[in-house]
Amino acid sequence: MAPPGSAHPAFSLGGLTIIGGAVGYFKKGSKASLGAGLVCGSLLIGSGAMISTDKQFEGHSLAATTSGLMSAGMGQRYLKTGIEESR
């Protein structure tokens, strides 16, 4: 049986997060990017697996928490670099 539709974004975002962490490592040698990408990506893939089973609420909660932490981290980096530099 195919996973429910709401599991697909978690699987996709998890895979893209892992790939992004690997790209950050290979381009800049950033071990932090690799570690964060692996941890966050694995959590998102795990949440997709939970959504596919009878633990849908827990899976959605894990995905939302992980996405929120990633957004907070990226937002902090954005503010640190300055809004003027992004223009």
C-alpha positions in Angstrom: 0.0 0.0 0.0 1.3 3.4 -0.9 2.0 5.9 1.9 -0.6 8.6 2.5 -0.1 11.9 0.5 1.0 13.8 3.6 4.0 11.5 4.0 5.4 12.4 0.5 6.5 16.0 1.5 8.3 14.7 4.6 10.2 12.1 2.5 11.0 14.6 -0.2 12.2 17.4 2.2 14.2 14.8 4.2 16.0 13.7 1.1 16.7 17.2 -0.1 17.9 18.2 3.3 20.4 15.3 3.4 21.6 16.2 -0.2 21.9 19.9 0.8 24.0 19.0 3.8 26.3 16.9 1.6 26.6 19.7 -0.9 27.5 22.1 1.8 30.2 19.7 3.0 31.7 19.1 -0.4 31.6 22.7 -1.5 32.8 24.4 1.6 34.0 21.6 3.8 31.3 22.4 6.4 31.0 19.5 8.8 28.2 21.4 10.5 26.2 21.4 7.3 26.8 17.7 6.8 25.8 16.9 10.4 22.7 19.1 10.4 21.6 17.8 7.0 21.9 14.2 8.1 20.2 14.7 11.5 17.3 16.9 10.2 16.9 14.9 7.0 16.8 11.7 9.0 14.2 13.1 11.3 12.1 14.2 8.4 12.3 10.8 6.7 11.5 9.2 10.1 8.5 11.4 10.4 7.3 10.4 6.9 7.6 6.7 8.0 5.6 7.5 11.1 2.9 9.2 9.0 2.8 6.1 6.8 1.9 4.0 9.8 -0.7 4.5 12.5 1.3 7.2 14.2 0.2 10.1 12.0 -0.1 12.7 14.7 3.4 12.0 16.1 4.8 12.0 12.6 3.3 15.4 11.7 4.4 16.8 15.1 8.0 15.6 14.4 8.0 17.0 10.9 6.6 20.4 12.1 9.1 20.6 14.9 12.1 19.7 12.7 11.0 22.2 10.0 10.5 24.9 12.6 14.0 24.4 14.0 15.5 24.4 10.5 13.6 27.6 9.7 14.7 29.3 12.9 18.3 28.3 12.2 18.2 29.6 8.6 16.4 32.7 9.6 19.0 33.5 12.2 21.8 33.1 9.6 19.8 35.3 7.2 19.5 38.1 9.9 23.2 37.7 10.8 24.4 38.2 7.2 22.3 41.3 6.9 19.3 42.1 4.8 21.2 44.6 2.6 23.7 41.9 1.4 20.9 39.8 0.0 19.8 42.5 -2.5 
